[in-house]
Amino acid sequence: LIRMLRGAKKRDVLQLLRRAPEEMLPFVVEAAVAAQSAASLAALSDFLDFSKEPDSLTEKFLYAAAFSPRPSGELLRLVLDKLDGKELAPEVQETGIVAIGSLVGKLCRQQLCGLQQEVERGMETILAGLRAAEEESEVVVYLLALGNAVLPETIPTLLDYAEEGPTTVATAAVTALQRFPAQHISGEVKRAMRRIFHEKRKSYEKTCRLAAAEILLDNEPSLMDVINILLAANELETETATFLLLKVRNSLR
């Protein structure tokens, strides 16, 4: 079906979308996203109306876009256009923002960061939304999107939210930092993770502290980091201490 869609004209793809039985429609939408031809994306643009379609179908489209292994700039543009300036259900908006982060990250890993205007627009959409977000739940969604994008220039922003944000926000920011490869876990990042794990500035949720410890242990840990984490584990509950001990053993291996 995907091979057929790649060779089809826009009007044929659109006709297929409009005539597909309701139970088959999500499958056809996924196939059209996977095809990623100019015709299939143009047909999806005409067919999908986020203000009218059932939430399940729009979310199916967004998930298909987010999980596309080698997305195109045109697919990202379609997602951005469908979300831009629309009054959408919160679930659709959240899925869309996380999908944008995923698409931006994959395009950058294809070395298309500086070559695609859509990538810049996608990042600005996420960062502008993060700055404007007032509810903790909104902030968490935008931090998840940054975690999907995995762009080094966003690390200072993530560190700020990790150390200064409320509980759920701090946890989301540290979790996002866990996704960065070792070359981006700088001394500055490690110092922040030490402050979080050892609660130098304020109290942090257990999940947040564990994520901070994992970043330290997974990225060329220093001898003192290992010693201090083991010493701190003595004061933690059994399950948490056991988890940290296993991480240290794995690092030693």
SULRAQUI-V412857 format. One record per pair of residues at least 12 apart in sequence whose C-alpha atoms are under 10 Angstrom apart, sorted by the first residue. I is the first residue (numbers start at 0). J is the second residue. D is the distance in Angstrom with one decimal. If there is no record, write none. Layout:
I,J,D + I,J,D
This chain:
0,27,8.5 + 0,30,6.9 + 0,31,8.8 + 0,33,9.9 + 0,34,8.8 + 1,27,9.1 + 1,29,9.2 + 1,30,5.5 + 1,31,6.9 + 1,32,8.9 + 1,33,6.7 + 1,34,5.2 + 1,35,9.0 + 1,36,9.8 + 1,39,9.8 + 2,30,9.3 + 2,31,9.9 + 2,33,9.5 + 2,34,7.1 + 3,30,9.9 + 3,31,9.9 + 3,34,8.6 + 4,27,9.7 + 4,30,7.8 + 4,31,6.6 + 4,32,9.7 + 4,33,9.2 + 4,34,6.1 + 4,35,8.8 + 4,36,7.8 + 4,38,8.4 + 4,39,6.7 + 5,30,9.7 + 5,31,8.3 + 5,33,9.1 + 5,34,5.4 + 5,35,7.3 + 5,36,5.5 + 5,37,8.5 + 5,38,7.8 + 5,39,7.2 + 6,34,9.1 + 6,36,8.1 + 6,38,8.6 + 6,39,9.2 + 7,36,8.8 + 7,37,9.9 + 7,38,7.1 + 7,39,7.7 + 8,36,9.4 + 8,37,9.0 + 8,38,5.6 + 8,39,7.7 + 8,41,9.7 + 8,42,8.9 + 9,36,9.3 + 9,37,8.0 + 9,38,4.3 + 9,39,6.0 + 9,40,8.3 + 9,41,6.6 + 9,42,5.4 + 9,43,9.1 + 9,45,9.7 + 10,38,8.1 + 10,39,9.2 + 10,41,9.4 + 10,42,7.2 + 11,38,9.0 + 11,39,9.0 + 11,42,8.6 + 12,27,9.3 + 12,28,9.9 + 12,31,7.9 + 12,38,7.4 + 12,39,6.1 + 12,40,9.2 + 12,41,9.1 + 12,42,6.1 + 12,43,8.3 + 12,46,9.7 + 13,31,9.8 + 13,38,9.0 + 13,39,7.9 + 13,40,9.8 + 13,41,8.6 + 13,42,5.0 + 13,43,7.3 + 13,44,9.5 + 13,45,7.8 + 13,46,6.8 + 14,42,8.8 + 14,46,9.5 + 15,27,8.0 + 15,28,9.8 + 15,42,9.6 + 16,28,7.3 + 16,31,9.0 + 16,42,8.3 + 16,43,8.2 + 16,46,7.3 + 16,47,9.6 + 17,46,7.6 + 24,56,8.1 + 24,59,10.0 + 25,55,8.6 + 25,56,6.1 + 25,57,9.0 + 25,58,9.7 + 25,59,6.5 + 25,60,7.7 + 25,63,9.8 + 26,56,9.8 + 26,59,8.8 + 26,60,9.6 + 26,63,9.9 + 27,60,9.9 + 28,40,10.0 + 28,43,7.6 + 28,46,9.7 + 28,47,9.4 + 28,56,8.2 + 28,57,9.4 + 28,59,7.8 + 28,60,6.3 + 28,63,8.4 + 29,56,9.8 + 29,59,7.3 + 29,60,6.3 + 29,61,9.3 + 29,62,8.7 + 29,63,5.7 + 29,64,8.2 + 29,67,9.7 + 30,60,9.8 + 30,63,8.7 + 31,43,7.4 + 31,60,9.3 + 31,63,9.5 + 32,60,7.4 + 32,61,9.3 + 32,62,10.0 + 32,63,6.6 + 32,64,6.5 + 32,67,8.0 + 32,70,9.2 + 32,74,7.8 + 33,63,7.6 + 33,64,7.9 + 33,66,9.6 + 33,67,6.8 + 33,68,9.0 + 33,69,9.3 + 33,70,8.6 + 33,74,9.8 + 35,64,9.7 + 35,67,9.5 + 35,69,9.7 + 35,70,7.8 + 35,71,7.3 + 35,72,10.0 + 35,73,8.1 + 35,74,7.0 + 36,71,9.4 + 36,73,9.1 + 36,74,9.3 + 37,73,7.9 + 37,74,9.3 + 40,73,7.7 + 40,74,7.0 + 40,76,9.9 + 40,77,7.4 + 41,73,9.5 + 41,74,9.8 + 41,77,8.5 + 43,60,9.2 + 43,77,8.6 + 44,74,10.0 + 44,77,6.7 + 44,78,9.0 + 44,80,8.8 + 44,81,7.9 + 47,60,8.9 + 47,81,8.3 + 48,81,7.8 + 49,81,6.8 + 49,82,8.0 + 49,85,8.1 + 49,86,9.0 + 49,87,7.1 + 49,88,9.1 + 49,91,8.6 + 50,81,9.5 + 50,82,10.0 + 50,85,7.6 + 50,86,7.4 + 50,87,6.6 + 50,88,8.7 + 51,87,9.8 + 54,87,9.2 + 54,88,7.6 + 54,89,10.0 + 54,90,8.1 + 54,91,6.6 + 55,90,9.8 + 55,91,8.7 + 56,91,9.9 + 57,81,9.7 + 57,91,7.1 + 57,94,9.5 + 57,95,9.2 + 58,90,8.2 + 58,91,6.0 + 58,92,9.2 + 58,93,9.7 + 58,94,6.8 + 58,95,7.9 + 58,98,10.0 + 59,91,9.8 + 59,94,9.7 + 60,78,9.0 + 60,95,9.5 + 61,78,7.4 + 61,91,8.3 + 61,92,9.9 + 61,94,6.7 + 61,95,6.0 + 61,96,9.4 + 61,97,9.1 + 61,98,6.3 + 61,99,8.9 + 62,94,7.5 + 62,95,8.3 + 62,97,9.3 + 62,98,6.9 + 63,98,9.0 + 64,77,9.6 + 64,78,8.0 + 64,95,9.4 + 64,98,6.8 + 64,99,8.7 + 64,101,8.7 + 64,102,7.5 + 65,78,9.7 + 65,94,9.0 + 65,95,8.6 + 65,96,9.9 + 65,97,7.8 + 65,98,4.5 + 65,99,7.2 + 65,100,8.3 + 65,101,5.6 + 65,102,6.0 + 65,103,9.6 + 65,105,9.3 + 65,147,9.6 + 66,98,8.2 + 66,101,7.7 + 66,102,8.3 + 66,105,9.7 + 67,98,10.0 + 67,101,9.1 + 67,102,8.0 + 67,105,8.8 + 68,102,9.2 + 68,105,7.6 + 68,106,9.8 + 69,102,8.7 + 69,105,6.8 + 69,106,7.5 + 69,108,9.5 + 69,109,7.9 + 70,101,9.6 + 70,102,6.6 + 70,103,9.1 + 70,105,7.0 + 70,106,6.7 + 70,109,9.2 + 71,102,8.4 + 71,103,9.8 + 71,105,9.2 + 71,106,7.1 + 71,109,9.7 + 71,111,9.4 + 71,115,9.3 + 71,117,9.6 + 72,102,8.5 + 72,103,8.8 + 72,106,7.4 + 72,111,8.6 + 72,112,9.9 + 72,114,9.4 + 72,115,6.4 + 72,116,8.1 + 72,117,6.0 + 72,118,7.3 + 73,115,9.3 + 73,117,7.9 + 74,99,9.9 + 74,102,8.4 + 74,117,9.3 + 75,98,8.9 + 75,99,6.9 + 75,100,9.8 + 75,101,9.7 + 75,102,6.3 + 75,103,7.7 + 75,106,9.1 + 75,115,9.9 + 75,117,6.5 + 75,118,7.7 + 75,120,9.5 + 75,121,7.7 + 76,99,9.5 + 76,102,10.0 + 76,115,9.9 + 76,116,9.0 + 76,117,5.8 + 76,118,8.7 + 76,120,8.7 + 76,121,8.3 + 77,117,9.6 + 78,95,7.3 + 78,96,9.3 + 78,98,8.2 + 78,99,7.3 + 78,102,9.4 + 78,121,9.4 + 79,95,8.3 + 79,96,9.0 + 79,98,9.8 + 79,99,7.5 + 79,117,8.3 + 79,120,8.2 + 79,121,7.1 + 79,124,8.4 + 81,95,9.0 + 82,95,7.0 + 82,96,8.5 + 82,99,9.9 + 83,124,8.9 + 89,137,9.5 + 92,137,9.9 + 92,140,9.5 + 93,136,9.7 + 93,137,8.0 + 93,139,9.8 + 93,140,6.3 + 93,141,8.3 + 93,143,9.8 + 93,144,9.3 + 94,140,8.5 + 94,144,9.4 + 95,140,9.9 + 95,144,9.4 + 96,121,9.0 + 96,124,8.4 + 96,125,6.9 + 96,128,9.0 + 96,140,7.2 + 96,141,6.8 + 96,142,9.8 + 96,143,8.7 + 96,144,6.2 + 96,145,9.5 + 97,125,8.9 + 97,140,6.8 + 97,141,7.1 + 97,142,8.8 + 97,143,6.4 + 97,144,4.4 + 97,145,8.2 + 97,146,9.0 + 97,147,7.2 + 97,148,9.0 + 98,143,9.8 + 98,144,7.2 + 98,147,8.3 + 98,148,9.5 + 99,118,9.0 + 99,120,9.9 + 99,121,6.2 + 99,122,8.1 + 99,124,8.6 + 99,125,7.9 + 99,141,9.9 + 99,144,7.0 + 99,145,9.3 + 99,147,8.5 + 99,148,8.2 + 100,118,9.4 + 100,121,7.4 + 100,122,7.5 + 100,124,9.6 + 100,125,7.5 + 100,141,8.5 + 100,142,9.3 + 100,143,7.9 + 100,144,4.3 + 100,145,5.9 + 100,146,7.4 + 100,147,5.0 + 100,148,4.6 + 100,149,8.3 + 100,150,9.7 + 101,143,9.4 + 101,144,6.8 + 101,145,8.5 + 101,146,8.4 + 101,147,4.7 + 101,148,5.5 + 101,149,8.7 + 102,117,9.9 + 102,118,8.3 + 102,121,8.6 + 102,144,9.6 + 102,147,8.2 + 102,148,7.4 + 103,115,9.8 + 103,117,8.3 + 103,118,5.5 + 103,119,8.5 + 103,120,9.5 + 103,121,6.6 + 103,122,7.2 + 103,144,9.2 + 103,145,9.3 + 103,147,8.1 + 103,148,5.5 + 103,149,8.7 + 103,150,8.9 + 104,118,8.7 + 104,122,9.7 + 104,144,9.3 + 104,145,8.7 + 104,146,8.9 + 104,147,6.2 + 104,148,3.8 + 104,149,5.9 + 104,150,7.0 + 105,118,10.0 + 105,147,8.7 + 105,148,7.4 + 105,149,9.2 + 106,118,7.4 + 106,148,9.1 + 107,148,8.2 + 107,149,9.1 + 107,150,8.2 + 108,148,9.5 + 108,149,9.4 + 108,150,9.7 + 112,150,9.8 + 121,148,9.8 + 122,144,9.3 + 122,145,8.4 + 122,148,8.4 + 122,150,9.4 + 122,153,9.7 + 124,141,9.6 + 125,140,9.5 + 125,141,6.1 + 125,142,8.6 + 125,143,10.0 + 125,144,7.1 + 125,145,7.5 + 125,148,9.9 + 126,141,7.6 + 126,142,9.2 + 126,144,9.6 + 126,145,8.5 + 126,153,9.1 + 126,156,9.4 + 127,141,9.5 + 128,140,9.7 + 128,141,7.0 + 129,141,5.6 + 129,142,7.6 + 129,144,9.8 + 129,145,9.7 + 129,156,10.0 + 135,164,9.1 + 135,165,8.0 + 135,166,9.3 + 135,167,7.3 + 135,168,6.6 + 136,167,8.2 + 136,168,8.1 + 137,168,9.5 + 138,160,9.3 + 138,164,9.6 + 138,167,9.3 + 138,168,6.8 + 138,171,8.9 + 138,172,9.6 + 139,160,9.9 + 139,167,7.2 + 139,168,5.6 + 139,169,8.8 + 139,170,8.8 + 139,171,5.9 + 139,172,7.8 + 140,168,9.4 + 140,171,8.5 + 141,171,9.4 + 141,172,9.7 + 142,156,9.3 + 142,157,7.4 + 142,160,8.7 + 142,168,8.0 + 142,169,9.6 + 142,170,9.8 + 142,171,6.3 + 142,172,6.0 + 142,173,9.4 + 142,174,9.1 + 142,175,6.9 + 142,176,9.7 + 143,168,10.0 + 143,171,6.7 + 143,172,7.7 + 143,174,8.3 + 143,175,6.3 + 143,176,10.0 + 144,175,8.5 + 145,157,8.2 + 145,172,8.7 + 145,175,6.9 + 145,176,9.1 + 145,178,10.0 + 146,171,8.7 + 146,172,7.9 + 146,173,9.2 + 146,174,7.6 + 146,175,4.1 + 146,176,6.7 + 146,177,8.3 + 146,178,6.5 + 146,179,8.1 + 147,175,7.5 + 147,178,7.9 + 147,179,9.6 + 148,175,9.3 + 148,178,9.4 + 148,179,9.6 + 149,175,7.9 + 149,176,8.1 + 149,177,9.7 + 149,178,6.8 + 149,179,6.0 + 149,180,8.8 + 149,183,9.8 + 150,179,8.2 + 150,183,9.5 + 151,176,9.8 + 151,179,7.9 + 151,180,9.6 + 151,182,9.7 + 151,183,6.6 + 151,184,9.4 + 152,183,9.8 + 153,176,9.6 + 154,172,9.4 + 154,175,9.2 + 154,176,7.3 + 154,179,9.0 + 154,183,8.5 + 154,184,9.1 + 154,185,9.9 + 154,187,10.0 + 154,188,8.2 + 155,187,9.2 + 155,188,8.6 + 156,172,8.8 + 157,169,8.7 + 157,171,9.0 + 157,172,5.3 + 157,173,7.3 + 157,174,9.6 + 157,175,7.6 + 157,176,7.1 + 157,188,9.8 + 158,172,7.1 + 158,173,7.6 + 158,175,9.9 + 158,176,8.1 + 158,187,9.1 + 158,188,7.2 + 158,191,7.2 + 158,192,8.9 + 159,172,8.6 + 159,191,9.3 + 160,172,6.1 + 160,173,8.5 + 161,173,5.7 + 161,174,9.1 + 161,175,9.5 + 161,176,9.0 + 161,191,8.4 + 161,192,8.8 + 161,195,8.2 + 161,203,9.7 + 161,207,8.7 + 161,211,9.6 + 162,191,7.3 + 162,192,8.7 + 162,194,8.3 + 162,195,6.9 + 162,198,9.8 + 162,200,8.1 + 162,201,8.6 + 162,203,9.0 + 163,200,9.1 + 163,201,9.0 + 164,203,9.9 + 165,202,10.0 + 165,203,8.7 + 165,204,9.6 + 166,202,8.8 + 166,203,6.5 + 166,204,6.2 + 166,205,9.8 + 166,206,9.7 + 166,207,8.1 + 167,203,9.5 + 167,204,8.1 + 167,206,9.6 + 167,207,8.6 + 168,207,9.6 + 169,195,9.4 + 169,203,7.9 + 169,204,8.5 + 169,206,9.9 + 169,207,6.9 + 169,208,9.7 + 170,203,8.3 + 170,204,7.4 + 170,205,9.0 + 170,206,6.8 + 170,207,4.5 + 170,208,8.2 + 170,209,9.6 + 170,210,7.9 + 170,211,9.1 + 171,206,9.7 + 171,207,8.0 + 171,210,9.8 + 172,207,8.8 + 172,210,9.9 + 173,191,9.9 + 173,192,8.3 + 173,195,9.4 + 173,206,9.5 + 173,207,6.5 + 173,208,8.8 + 173,209,9.6 + 173,210,6.4 + 173,211,6.5 + 173,214,8.7 + 174,206,9.1 + 174,207,7.6 + 174,209,9.8 + 174,210,6.3 + 174,211,8.3 + 174,213,9.9 + 174,214,9.3 + 175,210,9.7 + 176,188,8.8 + 176,192,9.9 + 176,210,9.0 + 176,211,8.9 + 176,214,8.0 + 177,210,7.2 + 177,211,8.1 + 177,213,7.9 + 177,214,6.0 + 177,215,9.7 + 177,217,9.1 + 177,218,9.9 + 178,214,9.3 + 179,214,9.4 + 180,217,9.8 + 180,218,8.5 + 181,214,9.1 + 181,217,8.1 + 181,218,5.6 + 181,219,8.1 + 182,218,8.6 + 183,218,9.7 + 184,214,8.1 + 184,215,8.8 + 184,217,9.9 + 184,218,7.1 + 184,219,9.5 + 185,218,9.4 + 188,211,9.6 + 188,214,9.0 + 188,215,9.1 + 189,211,8.5 + 189,212,9.4 + 189,214,7.7 + 189,215,6.3 + 189,216,10.0 + 189,218,9.0 + 189,220,9.2 + 189,224,9.6 + 190,215,9.2 + 191,211,8.5 + 192,207,9.6 + 192,208,8.1 + 192,209,9.8 + 192,210,8.6 + 192,211,4.9 + 192,212,7.0 + 192,213,9.2 + 192,214,7.4 + 192,215,7.0 + 193,208,9.1 + 193,211,7.2 + 193,212,7.5 + 193,214,9.6 + 193,215,7.8 + 193,224,8.0 + 193,227,9.4 + 193,228,9.1 + 194,208,9.4 + 194,211,9.0 + 195,207,7.8 + 195,208,6.1 + 195,209,9.4 + 195,210,9.5 + 195,211,6.6 + 195,212,8.7 + 196,208,4.5 + 196,209,7.1 + 196,210,8.4 + 196,211,5.8 + 196,212,6.1 + 196,213,9.7 + 196,215,9.5 + 196,227,10.0 + 196,228,8.3 + 196,231,8.9 + 197,211,9.5 + 197,212,9.2 + 197,227,8.7 + 197,228,8.3 + 197,231,7.6 + 205,235,9.3 + 205,239,8.4 + 206,239,9.4 + 209,239,7.9 + 209,240,9.8 + 209,242,8.8 + 209,243,7.8 + 212,224,8.9 + 212,225,9.3 + 212,228,7.3 + 212,243,7.9 + 212,246,9.2 + 213,242,10.0 + 213,243,8.1 + 213,246,7.5 + 213,247,9.4 + 215,228,9.3 + 216,228,9.0 + 216,243,9.1 + 216,246,7.1 + 216,247,6.9 + 216,249,9.3 + 216,250,6.9 + 216,251,10.0 + 217,246,8.3 + 217,247,9.1 + 217,249,9.3 + 217,250,7.2 + 218,250,9.4 + 219,250,8.7 + 220,247,9.6 + 220,250,8.5 + 225,243,9.8 + 225,244,9.8 + 225,246,10.0 + 225,247,7.1 + 225,250,9.6 + 226,247,9.8 + 228,240,9.4 + 228,243,7.8 + 228,244,9.0 + 228,247,9.0 + 229,243,7.5 + 229,244,7.2 + 229,247,8.4 + 231,243,9.8 + 232,244,8.1
